[in-house]
């Protein structure tokens, strides 16, 4: 089994920044991709950013240029640096290991962007 624990969420004003962290433990395979997803009020869960074992990344159009996903060398921690936050970035952010279908999920962490 794989366990994921997120941290770093909270309340921030529009234009501010937050950094989310996700620590992965258990029966992990360092060849799996990892990513961040989010679910806003009344919305479906959507991909925010993913990082592949090659180091390649991809982002949702809505966050490209503002958010950056990275991982440590051991690929046991994945980060999401969020800059220039907007109210529409509000939601519960989930760390994912192994992909949307069949992958493992963290418990989710709240990010609220509001003045």
C-alpha positions as CSV (number, residue, x, y, z in Angstrom):
1,X,0.0,0.0,0.0
2,X,1.0,3.6,-0.6
3,X,0.3,6.4,1.9
4,X,0.3,10.1,0.9
5,X,0.2,13.0,3.3
6,X,-0.3,16.6,2.1
7,X,0.6,19.7,4.0
8,X,0.9,23.5,3.3
9,X,-2.6,24.5,2.5
10,X,-4.5,27.4,4.1
11,X,-6.0,30.8,3.5
12,X,-4.3,33.3,1.3
13,X,-5.2,36.6,-0.3
14,X,-5.5,36.9,-4.1
15,X,-2.1,37.4,-5.6
16,X,-0.4,35.5,-2.8
17,X,1.5,32.2,-2.8
18,X,1.4,28.8,-1.1
19,X,3.5,25.8,-1.3
20,X,2.0,22.3,-1.0
21,X,4.0,19.3,-0.1
22,X,3.1,15.6,-0.3
23,X,5.2,12.9,1.3
24,X,4.8,9.4,-0.1
25,X,5.6,6.2,1.8
26,X,4.9,2.5,1.6
27,X,5.2,0.2,-1.4
28,X,6.2,2.8,-3.9
29,X,7.7,2.4,-7.3
30,X,9.8,5.4,-8.3
31,X,8.8,4.9,-11.9
32,X,5.3,6.1,-11.2
33,X,4.1,9.5,-12.1
34,X,2.8,11.8,-9.4
35,X,0.5,14.8,-9.5
36,X,-1.8,17.3,-7.9
37,X,-5.5,17.4,-8.5
38,X,-8.1,19.8,-7.1
39,X,-11.8,19.9,-6.5
40,X,-13.5,23.2,-6.2
41,X,-17.0,23.8,-4.8
42,X,-19.6,22.1,-7.1
43,X,-16.9,20.9,-9.5
44,X,-15.4,17.6,-10.5
45,X,-11.9,16.7,-9.5
46,X,-9.5,18.1,-12.1
47,X,-5.8,17.7,-12.9
48,X,-3.6,20.6,-11.8
49,X,-0.1,19.4,-12.5
50,X,1.8,16.1,-13.1
51,X,5.4,15.1,-13.0
52,X,6.8,12.1,-14.8
53,X,9.8,10.0,-13.8
54,X,11.7,11.6,-16.6
55,X,11.1,14.9,-14.9
56,X,8.8,16.1,-17.6
57,X,5.8,18.0,-16.4
58,X,2.4,19.1,-17.6
59,X,-0.1,21.6,-16.3
60,X,-3.7,22.6,-16.6
61,X,-4.1,25.6,-18.8
62,X,-5.6,27.5,-15.9
63,X,-2.5,27.3,-13.8
64,X,0.3,27.2,-16.4
65,X,2.9,29.9,-15.7
66,X,1.7,30.3,-12.1
67,X,2.1,26.9,-10.6
68,X,5.2,24.7,-10.5
69,X,5.4,21.0,-9.7
70,X,8.6,19.4,-8.5
71,X,9.9,16.5,-6.6
72,X,12.9,15.6,-4.5
73,X,15.6,13.3,-5.9
74,X,14.3,10.3,-4.1
75,X,10.8,10.9,-5.5
76,X,9.3,10.5,-2.1
77,X,8.1,14.1,-1.8
78,X,6.3,16.2,-4.4
79,X,5.7,19.9,-4.2
80,X,3.3,22.4,-5.8
81,X,4.5,26.0,-5.7
82,X,1.4,28.2,-6.3
83,X,2.0,31.8,-7.2
84,X,-0.4,34.6,-8.2
85,X,-3.3,32.8,-6.6
86,X,-6.8,33.6,-7.7
87,X,-10.1,33.0,-6.0
88,X,-10.9,30.3,-8.6
89,X,-8.0,28.3,-7.3
90,X,-9.9,27.7,-4.2
91,X,-10.6,24.0,-3.5
92,X,-9.4,20.8,-1.9
93,X,-6.1,19.8,-3.4
94,X,-5.2,16.1,-3.6
95,X,-1.8,14.5,-4.1
96,X,-1.9,11.5,-6.4
97,X,0.5,8.6,-7.0
98,X,0.2,6.4,-10.0
99,X,-2.4,8.2,-12.0
100,X,-6.1,9.2,-11.8
101,X,-7.4,5.7,-12.5
102,X,-6.2,3.1,-10.1
103,X,-3.7,5.4,-8.3
104,X,-3.4,6.3,-4.6
105,X,-4.7,9.5,-3.1
106,X,-3.9,11.7,-0.1
107,X,-6.7,12.9,2.2
108,X,-6.8,16.3,0.6
109,X,-5.9,19.7,1.9
110,X,-7.9,22.9,1.7
111,X,-6.7,25.9,-0.2
112,X,-8.8,29.1,0.1
113,X,-8.0,32.2,-1.9
114,X,-10.0,35.1,-0.6
115,X,-9.6,38.7,0.6
